[in-house]
Amino acid sequence: MMPRKTSTLARDGLRVAIAAILVSGSFLLFATARRPMPLSPDYSVFYAPLAHSLLEGRGYRIPSGDASVVYPPGYSILLAGLFAVSGATDLPEGALIMGFNVLCGTTAAALLLLIGESALGRRPALLGTLVWITYPLAVWLTGIPNTELPFMVLFYLAVFLVLRGILRRSPLQIPSLAAGFLIGLGSLIRPFALLLSLPFLPVLWYSAERRSPTQRLLPCALLLLGNFVAILPWEAWVYKETGLLVPLGTNGRTAILDGLSIDVREDLPGQVLPVPNDVRAFIQSLDERTDELDSPGAIVRTLAHEFGSHPTTILKLLILKAARALYGTDSQRFERPLALLQLPFYLLALAGAALAWKSGVDGRYFVGLLTLLVLYFWGMAIVGLSIVRYMVPVLGLPALLIGLLLSTLGERFAPHASR
């Protein structure tokens, strides 16, 4: 029985891989025929120059020779490998980056299939993975240099290891340690994941409900240990070079300020939610005082002071940022079509979550972990830049719930076709 199940899963994995390559490849052919690959400021100013610095033997340093500590080195290391291949083969760097994106996207889709098969069953997993492969925001990422796709590979693998250990009722020590290490590596690519181990802890704790407190604590401690071990070399190097202990990078202040820099023009085209007048005035006042807001602590103190005198203004700002995190873009373009895309996605995922919760213990563990992970990503997007791109890495998991909903509807209304 096990070899047959493995063979079926391998066939499904091959189908998913072919579908992912066809969809992303078709998009790249269409996108690159119309315009060159767009490059973000972070890529042009930080990631690519630092990758070339690594290749040239100067280390992870800016041109002055000082250590670069704005972002951790994970993505620049990956780019350095791609640039080395480019130099050895004369292939364009952009083509290699897009090929790497396709590889990461395909691997992430295969891992989603494994997660869905473990928690929800074969058909929901296959349908949900196909939903994700065709999800416009996931497809769009393949056409630009980005940290999300390689991060998703590590993140989904961590989720798979933890969930499989829990659902199989097997020892969790090794999966927890490995998952923590993967999360730590992921945070070196996306510092957004600094505290990503935390949502896993309640699920690990409650999955061992019949065990002693010590037995419950051990997987949690190993998860945190794995995370710490992964980031320790980077933190040690930063301390050696600068004498500073930094939370992965020094970009926290900029990220928070960027999140407060919403375009507040009343006539902004395509605006989904209007900016209230008092929120507009507060944001404009922050723009005039950026020099004073020289640290995350200073920003928090300013927000706390404003909350003390005008609590409704800060509450409206937080509500606006929470909503924008579900559909917003950095440029504030295309937000109406994105909102129209995201609304049914979220509603269908919620319906699928209700079905998964009713399906039994395995479904409840999946929904429980997914809920904590979504809240983490949503919360971090509210704190920083409130755009849906920051939510994309976690949205592959709700896509599996949409697969469950589609599978259930198929069995109910077309039972012969669903066999």
C-alpha positions, 0 to 999 in steps of 0.5 A: 500500500505504501509503495502505491501511495508513494507512486501516486504522490510522485505522479501528482508531483510530476503533474504539479511540476509540469504545470508550474513550469508551463504557467510560469514559463508562459508568463515569462515569455509574455512578460519579457517580450513586452518589457525588460525585467523590472529591478527594485531599488533594494536589488539595485542598491543592496542585493546585486552589488553585495553579490558582486562584492562577494564574488570579487572576494571583498566580502559582504561589504559596501564600496567603502570597505565597511560591513553591510548590515542593512540586510542579512546576506542570504539573498546576496549569497544566492545571487552570487552563485547565479552571477558566478554561473553567468560569468562561467557560461555567458548566460545573462544574469536576468535569465538565470534569475528568472530560471531560478525563480521558476525552480523555486516556485516549482519546488514551493508548489511541490512542497505545498502538495506534500503539506496538503496531502499530509493534512487534507488528502490527495485531491484537496492537495492537488487542487489547492496546489493547482490554485496556487500555481495559477494565483496571479501574485505567485506567478508575477513573482517569477518575473522579478528578482525577489526574496519571497520565492527562495524564502517560500521553499525553506518556509514550506519545508519547515511547515511540512516537517512540523506538520508531518511529525505532528500528524504521524504522531512521531517524535518531534525532536529532529523535525523541530530542530530542522524546521527551526534551522530552516526558518533561521535560514529563511530569515537570512533571506527575508528578515521579516521572518525574524520571529517566525518560529513563534507561531509554531510553538503553540502547535508543537506544545498542544500536539503533545497533550498527553506528554509531560511538560518536559516532553512538550517543552523539548520540541519547542526548545529545539525549534528555537535552538535550530533558528538560533544556530542558523543566524548565529554566524551572521550575528557573530560577524556583525558584532565582530565588524561593528560591535553591534547586536542587530535583529538581523539587519538595521533596516527596521526604522526604514521599514516602519517609516515606509509603512507609514508613508501612504500616498494621501492625495484625495484624488489618487487614482484607483484608491480602494479605501479613502484616507481619513482627514485626521490620519492624512494630517498625522501621516503628513506630520510624520513626513515632516519629522523623519529626522526626529524618528531616528529609531524604531523606538522613537517611532513607537514613542511618537505613535504612543504619544499620538494615541494618548491624545488622539486614539481614534486617529491611531486606531483608524491608521492601524485599521487602514494598514491592516486592510491595505496589507490584504491587497495594497501595493508599494506603488499604490497602483492596480489596487482595485483589481487586486482587491477584487482578486483577493476578496474571493480568495480569502472568502473561499479559504475561510470556507475551506477552513471551516470544512477542514476544522470539521474534518477531524484532528488533522484538519484542526492542527492544519487550520490552527497552525495556518491561523497563527502563521497568517496572523504573524505575516499580517501583523508584520505587514501592519508593522512594516510596509502594508502591502499584499506582497508581504503576505504572499509567502503564507498564502500558498497554505490557504490555497490548499483550503480552497482545494479542499472546498473545491474537492468537497463541492466536486464530490457533492455536485459531481460525484462521478466526475470527482472519482 
